[in-house]
Amino acid sequence: MKKSIISVVIALVPCSAFPAAAFDGIGVGAIVGEPTGISVKKWLSPTRAVDFAAAWSFSENDSLQLHGDYLFHDFSLLQPQGITGRMPLYVGLGLRMKLKDSNNPGGRNEHDNLFGVRVPLGVNYLFADAPVDLFAELAPILDVAPDSNFDINAAFGARFYF
């Protein structure tokens, strides 16, 4: 039992060492890929955050995509030597809405908005000496309305924290 408690404490130490104060504002920046647009992130704790994007999606037919995710970060899996920042992996659960576009025929959302569930998987780089982060993510999406279909987002980006 004592070894289990010590193991849990050791596992949590890297998470608690993250300087939450450095990222306690709101990060605003760009997301590039599928979709491309504006990205916003707010840290809720040293390992949890929410992110949102208003971006242009190029899959199926061009249209505005809005998404929001609740993210869980793990700082213990990647610890590259020789860098001063932190590099957590993250996984999350979120929602996506892709607005209909009747100007570009042939796509699934030509006549209907699409609503789906996202599961973003990614890596973040948090600079030690600047309120900036970089990220890359892959997000499988299961659209559930008006019909079910599988989609995927892949993008990278950067945010500055105010």
Summary of the structure (lengths in Angstrom):
residues: 162
radius of gyration: 17.8
end to end distance: 43.7
largest distance: 64.6
contacts: 487
relative contact order: 0.20
helix: 12%
strand: 54%
